[in-house]
Amino acid sequence: MSRNIREKKKSSEDYTQEAYIGIRRMFFLNEIIPGQKISYGDLAERLGMSTTPVIQALKRLEFQGLVRHEPNRGYYTENISLKEIIEIYDFRELIETSLLQKTLPRIGQKGLKTLKKALDNHLAAVRDIYLKERLLKDMEFHLVLAELSGCTIQINTLKSLFDLLYLKYRGNILFVTPMETVDSEHRELYDCIAGLDLDGAIRILKQHISNVKEHAVISIQRINKEKNIKNHLRPLHDYPNFFE
């Protein structure tokens, strides 16, 4: 092969995509947290690029609801929201249970084998101390099940919901449901699907998502309560006009 073949030069879109993936990784690793002001320069330095692709990547993340732009102030990460997380889980339940009606008639042995592999990966990961791996394998199981339906629009919508959940909300908020409960519900769900029991599969999936939502809501309510207590306990010198 000729030595004159040059390495393809990166386009502006390539750099934007690289910045987008890098910032998403920072969200997932909690290097960027809810309510934080985002510094273009800091992100560009950490990613080893100029600020232009970073700003373009932030615009994409704004469209996804992960950050917001304030005129003359810049970008901020969105705060956690009890209302939002309830809506996300309610929408997840609506999408995932409706897709079961499409999945079961077409799943076949190949589809069952794919789903069983995702289940086994999840069951292996939940015993690991690494919370991020547990989150990823849980998401993988639900997405594999959804993808077996072949319904592209609903699948892409579900992926966006998981983006909001796993990039914006910390693992200690989402994964507070007892591991044994999650294990049991995933196994029961698989068994119902393998037995082509649509009603049973819908019932178990609704129960599973409802349980996870309930624990996530309790976790956020606790965090909000602790935050309110801390605000009430701020020292008087934090209130310069208190005695005026």
N, C-alpha and C positions, 0 to 999 in steps of 0.2 A: 504494500500500500504506500502511496506517495507520501513523503514527509511534508509536502507542501499543504496537506490538508490541515486547516486550522480549526482549533476548538471553537465551536459555535459561541458567539458572544451573547451574553444574557440580555434579554429585552427588559424594558421597564415593567412589563407584566410579570416576568420571571421574578424580578426583585420584589414586586408587590406580593406575589404568592409566597415567596420565601419569608417575607416579613409577617404575612398573615399566619402562616403555619407556626412561626417562631413565637408570636404573641399568644396564639391559642395555647401553645405549650406552657407558656408562663402562667396563663390562667389556670390550666389544669394542675400545675405544680404549686399553686397558691403563691407564686411570686408576684402576682398582681391580685389585689384583694378588692372586695366590694367597697364602693364609696371613695376610692383612691383617685387623686388627680394624676393624670398620665403625662409624663414628660417625654416629648418627642425625642429630645436629645439623648436622654438616658436610654430609651428603647433602641434608638439608632446605634448608639455606642455598643450596647450589649449584643446587638444583632450584626454588628460590623458592616453597616451600610449608611447611606445618607438618610435624611429625615423624609424625603419625598415618598419613597415606597412605604415607609412607616405610616405616614398620614393617609395614604391610599388604603392601606390595610385596615386602619382604624375606621375609615368610612364604611368598609364592608362589615366590620364588627358592629358598627352603629346600626346598620340595617338589620342585623341579627338580634338586636336588643341587648348586647353585652356592654356597650359603652354609649355615652351620650355626649353631644357637642354643645357647649355653651358659648355663644358669641363673645368674642374678645377675652375669653378665659381658657378655652381649649377643651380637651377631652377628659371625661371622668368615667370611671367604671360605675355601673348602676348598683345601687344598694340592694341588699336582699329584701324580698317582699313576700309577706305571708299570703297576700292576695294572689300574687303571681304564681307561687309554687302550688297553691290549691288549683288554680286554673290549668297549670301544666299537667298535673296528675289527672285531673278530670278529663282533659283532652286526650291524654295518653290512654285512659281507660276506654274512651269512646272509639279511638282509632284502632287500638289493639284488639278489642273484643269484636269489632265489626270485621276485621281482617280474618279472624278465625273462620268465618263463614265461607271465605274464599279459599283459605288454606287447606282445610280438611278434605274437600273433595278431590284436590289435586296433589296432595303431598307425596304419596307413593313411598316405596321403600328407600329410594335415594334421598328423598327429602327427610324422612325419619332418621336416616343415618347421619345427615348433616346436622339436624337438630340435636340428636343424641351426643354428637361430638361437642357441640356448643354447651350442652348441659354438663357433660363430664369436665370440660374446661372450667366451667363456673364452679362446680363442686370441688375441684382441686384447688382453685384460687381462693375460695372463701376460707380455707384453712390457713392461708398464708397471712403473715402479719402485715403485708403491704396492702394498705387500703386502696391505693390507686389501681392495683391489679384486680382487686375484687370488683371495683366499679366498672372497669373496662369489660371484664368477663360477664358481668350481669347485663350490661348494655348489649354485648355481643349476642347473648342468648335471646333477648327480646327482639333485636333487629333481625337475626337469622329467622326467627319465627315469622316476623312480619314480611320479610323478603320472599318467603315461600309462597306468599299470596300472589305475587306478581303484580301488585297494584303500586305502580311507581310513584304517583303523586302522594298517596298516603304514607308510603315508606319515607319519602324525602321530608315530608312534614314531621314524621316521627323522629327522624334524625335531627331536625332542627330543635325539637323539644329536648332531646337528650343533650344537644349542645348547650342549651340554656341551663339544664340541670347540672351537668358535670363540669362545665367551665365556670359558671357563675357561683354555684353553691358548693361549699366545701364538703368533703367526704364525711366529716364528722357530723354534718347535718343530715345527709342523705342516707348513710348506712348505719342507722341506729336500731333498725329492726333486728331482733335476735337472729343469728346465723342459722340456727336450727329451724326457725320458722321459714326463712327464705328457702333453705334447702328443701324442706318438705313441700312447700308450695310449688317449687319448680319441678320436683319429681312428679307430684300429682298432676300438674299441668301436662307434662310429657306423656304420662300414662293415659290420660284422657284423649290426647291427640292420637297416640298410637292405637287406641281402641276406637277411634273415630267417634268419640262421645262429645258432640258439639256442645250440648247443654252443660255437661260437666266441665268442659274446658273453659267455657265462658264464665261459669260460676267461680272456678278456681282463680282465673285470671283477674276477675273483678275483685275478689277477696284479697289477692296478692297486692294489687296496685293500691287498694284502699288501705291495707295495713301499712304499706310503706309510706303512703301519704300521711296517715295519722301520726306516725312516728316523726316524720319530717316536720309536720306542723307543730308538734309538741316541742321539738328541738328549737325551732325558730322562735316560738313563744318564750322559751326559756332564755334564749339569747337576748331577745328584746327586753325582757324583764331585767336581766342583769345589766344591760346597757342603761336602762332607766334608773336603776339603783345607783350606778356609778355617777350618772349625771347629777343626781340629788346629793351625792356625797362630795361633790367638788368643793374645795376649800374656798373661803370667802374672798381671798385675794384674786380669785378668778372672776369675781364680779366687782369691778372697780367702782361702779355706780350704786352699789347696794345701799350705802349709808347716806346717799344724797337725797 
